[in-house]
Structures are given as C-alpha cells and as structure tokens.
Amino acid sequence: MRSRASDASICLWICSADSPCSPSLSAAWLDAIDLAHRRAAHSLKSTAATFGAARLSAIAKELESLGRSGDVG
C-alpha cells in the first residue's frame, strides 16, 4: 500500500516542469486536487456548523470560496 506522502510526491512530479506528461494531464491533476480541497472545505464547514463551531465553519467557508475562485495559491 502506498502512503499519502508518496501519492503527493507523484502528483507534484506530474505537475512539475521535469515531467514528461502532457500539459493537459498536469492540468487535470491540478483540477482534481482543487476539487478535493473544495470538497474537504465544504465538508468541514458543514460539520463544524452542525457541532456549533461557528468560527471554524466561517474559516472553512472562506477556504471553500477561495477554492471556487481559484485564488488559493
């Protein structure tokens, strides 16, 4: 079983300038990573709100908004 660290390294390599992969594959990887981050922020926002953690929910909402606008980097 691969570790998450090795998965992250593979993703970074695919998206790097040294990768022989096509630009469209690199773009697809980056889009998938962005989507995963937005989903995680959305889930955290909802869960935090359910448990009454309003400040955490607000922070997660901001992260989700940044992810949608593409302004995370």
Order of alpha helices (4+ residues) and beta strands (2+ residues): alpha-alpha-alpha
